[in-house]
């Protein structure tokens, strides 16, 4: 119903509670290097394409 699929607005994350998510986020912002797998892959791909095509 309405795209929620079993989630009713309540979620819990131990990483967020401990502060790991915030720490990773602040490190990523300061260094410019993403901490997620998808972010790292995008950054590497963008770097390779820019190297090949000289942008």
Backbone bond lengths (Angstrom), bond angles and torsions (degrees), N, CA, C in turn:
res aa  C-N    CA-C-N  psi(-1)  N-CA   C-N-CA  omega(-1)  CA-C   N-CA-C  phi
1 X - - - 1.449 - - 1.520 109.63 -
2 X 1.271 117.98 121.85 1.461 125.55 177.10 1.521 112.92 60.06
3 X 1.315 119.14 21.32 1.457 121.78 174.06 1.511 115.42 80.67
4 X 1.325 119.46 11.05 1.465 120.01 -178.66 1.525 112.02 -82.22
5 X 1.310 117.99 -35.06 1.461 124.34 175.71 1.521 112.63 51.93
6 X 1.314 117.05 56.72 1.453 120.80 174.41 1.512 115.28 91.39
7 X 1.299 119.20 -6.38 1.460 121.57 178.27 1.516 108.64 -102.44
8 X 1.301 115.93 127.12 1.453 120.30 -174.87 1.530 112.41 -116.17
9 X 1.307 117.83 30.36 1.455 120.68 176.07 1.516 114.55 89.43
10 X 1.311 117.92 3.12 1.457 121.25 179.06 1.520 107.51 -114.76
11 X 1.306 115.69 122.09 1.456 119.30 176.77 1.520 108.30 -141.67
12 X 1.312 115.79 155.08 1.453 121.28 -179.01 1.512 108.39 -137.81
13 X 1.309 116.04 136.09 1.447 120.91 177.21 1.522 108.73 -135.71
14 X 1.319 115.50 119.76 1.452 120.28 178.59 1.532 110.66 -63.90
15 X 1.332 116.82 -37.54 1.468 120.44 179.10 1.521 111.29 -61.25
16 X 1.342 116.51 -41.84 1.467 119.27 178.45 1.522 110.98 -67.62
17 X 1.340 116.80 -37.80 1.456 120.88 179.85 1.528 110.89 -63.44
18 X 1.313 116.15 -43.71 1.471 120.85 -179.24 1.527 111.26 -73.44
19 X 1.333 116.94 -30.32 1.457 120.41 179.50 1.515 113.97 108.63
20 X 1.320 117.01 8.45 1.462 120.37 -178.80 1.527 110.81 -66.20
21 X 1.328 116.57 -40.70 1.468 120.18 -179.06 1.524 110.99 -61.79
22 X 1.317 117.07 -44.37 1.458 120.85 179.16 1.511 112.13 -65.19
23 X 1.329 116.77 -39.05 1.461 121.26 178.70 1.521 110.95 -63.92
24 X 1.343 116.33 -45.90 1.458 119.98 178.46 1.521 110.93 -62.28
25 X 1.338 116.30 -39.48 1.460 120.83 179.85 1.521 111.08 -64.47
26 X 1.329 117.34 -43.00 1.467 119.58 -179.16 1.531 111.21 -68.94
27 X 1.326 117.23 -36.63 1.468 120.36 176.89 1.527 110.01 -64.06
28 X 1.330 116.29 -43.77 1.464 120.06 -179.64 1.521 110.77 -62.79
29 X 1.323 117.39 -39.75 1.464 119.97 -179.78 1.524 111.82 -68.13
30 X 1.337 117.39 -41.05 1.469 120.65 -177.27 1.523 112.59 -71.56
31 X 1.334 117.05 -39.59 1.465 120.21 -175.58 1.518 113.22 -91.21
32 X 1.330 116.92 -22.51 1.453 120.04 -176.06 1.514 113.00 81.25
33 X 1.341 116.28 7.13 1.462 121.29 179.24 1.525 107.89 -106.96
34 X 1.325 117.96 119.84 1.457 119.89 -179.25 1.522 111.81 -67.87
35 X 1.331 116.88 153.45 1.457 120.95 -178.13 1.520 112.43 -105.26
36 X 1.323 118.12 -4.19 1.458 119.88 177.81 1.521 109.54 -93.40
37 X 1.323 115.31 156.12 1.464 119.98 -179.84 1.525 110.84 -60.95
38 X 1.330 116.38 -45.22 1.461 119.97 179.73 1.513 112.43 -64.28
39 X 1.316 117.06 -38.78 1.455 120.70 179.52 1.519 112.22 -66.12
40 X 1.323 115.95 -40.07 1.465 120.18 178.69 1.525 110.11 -65.86
41 X 1.355 116.02 -42.65 1.467 119.28 178.92 1.518 111.43 -62.94
42 X 1.336 117.65 -40.87 1.472 120.52 178.24 1.513 111.11 -63.67
43 X 1.334 116.61 -42.24 1.464 120.00 -178.30 1.528 110.81 -66.31
44 X 1.321 117.64 -42.04 1.466 121.12 179.00 1.527 110.21 -64.99
45 X 1.332 116.51 -44.89 1.465 120.73 179.22 1.517 112.06 -61.52
46 X 1.333 116.67 -42.59 1.460 121.33 179.27 1.522 110.24 -63.62
47 X 1.343 116.84 -40.56 1.461 120.99 179.86 1.526 110.95 -64.55
48 X 1.333 116.93 -42.95 1.458 120.46 179.61 1.526 110.94 -64.13
49 X 1.323 116.65 -46.11 1.477 120.44 -179.88 1.526 110.67 -62.64
50 X 1.323 117.08 -42.49 1.467 120.02 179.26 1.522 111.13 -65.78
51 X 1.329 117.70 -33.77 1.457 120.55 177.78 1.530 110.74 -68.61
52 X 1.323 116.24 -42.57 1.462 120.23 -178.30 1.526 111.88 -68.57
53 X 1.315 116.59 -47.07 1.452 120.56 -174.98 1.539 114.50 -95.62
54 X 1.322 116.95 -0.65 1.451 121.22 172.42 1.513 116.20 69.42
55 X 1.307 117.33 31.21 1.482 118.79 177.12 1.489 110.80 -88.38
